[in-house]
Structures are given as structure tokens and as C-alpha cells.
Amino acid sequence: MRVNGERFLKDLHDLRQFGASGVGKGVVRPAYSKADVAAREWLAARMSDAGLEPRFDAVGNLFGLAPGRSLLMGSHSDSQPEGGWLDGALGVVMALEIARAAQEAGGPAVSVANFQDEEGRFGVTTGSAIWSGQLPLARADTLTDSAGVSFAEARAAMAHLAGDPIDPARFTGFVECHIEQGPWLHEAGQVIGVVTDIVGIRDMTITMEGEQNHAGTTPMHRRRDAFQALSAFNTALNDRLRNIVTPQSVWTIGHVSLHPGAHSIVPGRVEFSMQWRDGDTTRLKRMEDVIRDTLAEIAAAHGMNLSFSDMLGLEPVVMHPAFRAALGQSAEIRVPGRWREMQSGALHDATNVAALMPAAMMFVPSIGGISHAFGEDTYEADLLTGLHVMADALPALAAAR
């Protein structure tokens, strides 16, 4: 089987034009946006040209199906509000090239997956979570984005493409290639990462409500200032988590909304996201306990009423040993000494698909460790190395169980 590197890179650059930001190679292609839908329709046409049967399901997950049972490869093509050109897109286009080359060579059979809303406009890896049964569609439809648009409303943009569910039983396993989205491969001068496991995540929205008042006439000791409460919580949390976390544990307040958001008004309410990740389920629960206890203490001290959204999350997932071995053996032959086994601190669709079938992941470097930004990039030589390592591993991946 011979993959075509020039064809692979052309498809990657052509896909980048959908939602091109005008800043470097960046893209703006959030789930269900016009650019996202157009990109998926373009990819469906490329799948058809490659001899695959393109099929959309009810939420916009796109599959390029090979005849009969097959190995499934892929990722996602939606982006963050300000995203890079390779995040997810690399895995879809690499899968397409390998499936196409496999068709030309007479096998093994490879199908392609392009999952919807991996970037979490509405949740956490939403499309693959629904397909894998981790998230009921009825519940997903009630999720809203930061602007208040519901998942049900957004997915109506793809109603003209929606089809029947794709049966997971037709696939023997799933493999996803992705940029690392971190600095470790780049800094070490390595070109392939074989993922051992993917961390778990917890994500919720918290509201603290105090009292809105005049910024010039309300004495400091009388204030129930929502931002002061948030600031105190953030400071206390960093200290209180110190004794239970590891260097791989992370936590983030990523979105803050103050009300009413005016220069001369003491903010009476703050709504903010709270996310934390770790590879150990027990530690995730201990972190949750610290977060909730600290919030209760800070709310009481600052006169805040406290409320929580439902918590979304995914459990840590170990990648399939036989698939990992196939990728590692291929990497050692192609780039001896320039690859490593590593944990994924980022979430990926493989987390959900692993509930249905054997699953594995492979990384290529991100220059400077940059991702979820317009500056995200990977050397084309490294993209091609990833393509060849994956293609070389295909016979063993197709045979593994």
C-alpha cells in the first residue's frame, strides 16, 4: 500500500480554506457554523471520490464507509472559536488518505469518521459522545452554548444531510491521529507520540450571586461583590489543591461572565466555568470535593448565594494494548529513537469510541506546543512522517483484536 503525501497535504490545505481566519493558517469553524457544514459537505464529496460511501447521522457525524467490516480511523473537523488548521482536521484527512490508498491496494478495509462538535461548543466531545451512547440525544438537545443557542437549534443547520445511525458493530476498532497540542514532542525533538491513556475531565458552570450596587457610594465592608468572591475562590483553590494533585493534574476557570458588567456598578452576579482534568478517577473526585467545599466557604464569607449547573465529564481511558504495540513498532522502524509513549492531557473522540471497540491514538508534534490558537502549526515533514507511520501500522492494526 502506498500513501500519496502530496495528495494528503493538498487535502489538508484545501480543508483549511473553510473558515480561514486570515491570520496565518488559523481557522474559525465552530460546530454547525456555515463553514463547518460546508467543510463536512466537501469532505463527504472527497470520501465519495475515494470509493467510500459518505453517510451523515442525525447530529452531523460524518462517516465514509468501506464495504463490509473495517477498521475505523478519523477525528473531527470543527474548530475552537479561534482555532488552528490541524486540530482534528489532521486525523480526518490522514484517515481519508489511508482509506483511499487501502482501496487502491485492495485492502485492508478502512472507513473514516468525522465527529461533530468535538471542541465542545455544547458539551464535551458531543458528537462522539452521542454516537457511543455516552450522552442521550434528548439530553444533548437541551445543552446550550455561551450565547444561549441550544444543541437542537444548532443541529437543524444539518437537517438536510441527516440520516440513519451508523452501527458501530461494522467496525473492528478505532485509531485517531492528532497533533499533540502540547510541547513535549517538539521540545524533545521527537516526531511520534503513542498515547497510553487519555485523562478524565469534569466540567461545570458555577453562579455566585451577591448584591449589585453603586461603585462610588457603597463602602468596601458593605459590599457583596461577586468578582471579589471569584477572585478569593481562585486564590484559595490553587493553595488547597496543592496537596492532592500531581504535575499532570490541571484545573481552569476559562469563561467568566460578570453582571451587569459596568464600570460604576459593583457586580452582583458572576457565572464562570470550572474544569479539571486528571488521569485518576479517585483524584478527580477529591478535586471536586475541594472545589465544592472551597466555594461554599467563600460564598458564606462574601455573602453569596451559590448554584451549580449539571456536571459534564468523561472518565479516564486506557488505550488498547495491541493497537498501541502496532503503532509503537511502526514508529520504531520508521523513526527509531524519535518517538515516545505518552499520556494525552487533551480530550479526544477516542475517549468515547473506546467504550464501543478497541481504540488507540497517535500524536505528531505541535510547533512550540501551540494549539487552540491561530498560531498552531506542525512541520510538513512531521505530518508526512505521521502519515507513513500510521500507514505502515495498518496491517497490524487491521489484524489486532
Secondary structure, DSSP 8 states (H G I E B T S, - for coil): ----HHHHHHHHHHHHTTTB-SSTT-B---TTSHHHHHHHHHHHHHHHHTT-EEEE-TT--EEEE-SSSEEEEEEE----SSB-SSTTHHHHHHHHHHHHHHHHHT-S-EEEEEES-TT-SSSSSHHHHHHTTSS-HHHHTT-B-TTS-BHHHHHGGGTTT------GGGEEEEEEEEE--SSHHHHHT--EEEEEEE-EEEEEEEEEE---EETTTS-GGG---HHHHHHHHHHHHHHHTTTT--TT-EEE---EEEES--TTEE--EEEEEEEEEES-HHHHHHHHHHHHHHHHHHHHHHT-EEEE---EEE--EE--HHHHHHHHHHHHHHSTTSEEEEEE-S--THHHHTTTS-EEEEEE--GGG--SSTT----HHHHHHHHHHHHHHHHHHHH--
